[in-house]
Amino acid sequence: MTNAATLTLRPAAPSDAAAIAALFTDEGYPAGPSDIVTRLARFEGTGVMYSATHVEAQLCKGEEIAIVGGGNSAGQAAVFLSQSSAEVHMLVRGPGLADSMSRYLIQRIEDCSNVVLRARTQVDALEGTGGLERVRWRELDTGRTQTRPIRHLFLMTGADPNTSWLKGCVALDDKNFVKTGADLNPAELEEARWPLARRPDLLETSRPGVFAVGDVRSGSVKRVASAVGEGSVCVQLIHRALREL
């Protein structure tokens, strides 16, 4: 791994668009804050991606790509995509990965000769006509900019759960993930008017008989295998809840 510079995030909207500090038009003129989500959405599916599977690996085979994020998901994507991509630019938030990524992943990234870590670097522009064609970033400490012919940008900046419709129905944590089981405190159960003598089961929300599994659940491991496992456990809990009716 060669060291260079991460993306400084400035929240602009409740989506992964917060990972892009400023977007520019194809002609190079700055887009206003209200245009950021629109500009990012324009390239979704034609260059901007939120997952790194074998499908995406084939799409960018032999090409130069960029990954935004410094957590384990970004690290796993970098290691995986480095096997098929010509060069992987990894844009992270802080001065390095130690505070946000597991050590074993950092070691694997360091062993990848085609992964470039870019810390304290801000994306200035996404450019292209039919799809993403170029990405421009700026080094915050020096002000230097660089434009690369990157057609695939992976955003691994965290999840924004689509749970606004559940507010007032079940208890959510401070990041709007659904709280379940032991994570529910007495005050939350009292506010939800929990009617049963027992506490909520492992995957049960603050509303009896309503369960949450997978990525939407507070404290869950954000992986498909974990979601499948939780779902299978939840089947038994649902049967138990039905017997209480």
Buried (B, 14 or more C-beta within 10 A) or exposed (E): BEEBBBBBBEEBBEBBBBBBBBBBEEEEEEBEEEBBBEBBEBBBEBBBBEEBEEEBBEBBEEBBBBBBBBBBBBBBBBBBBBEBBEBBBBBBBEEBBEEBBEEEBBEBBBEBEBBBBBBBBBBBBBBBEEEBBBBBBBBBEEEEEBEBEBBBBBBBBBBBBEBEEBEEBBBBBEEBBBBBBEBBEEEBBEEBEBEEEEEBBBBBBBBBBBBBBBBBBBEBEBEEEBBEBBEEBBEEBBEEBEEEE
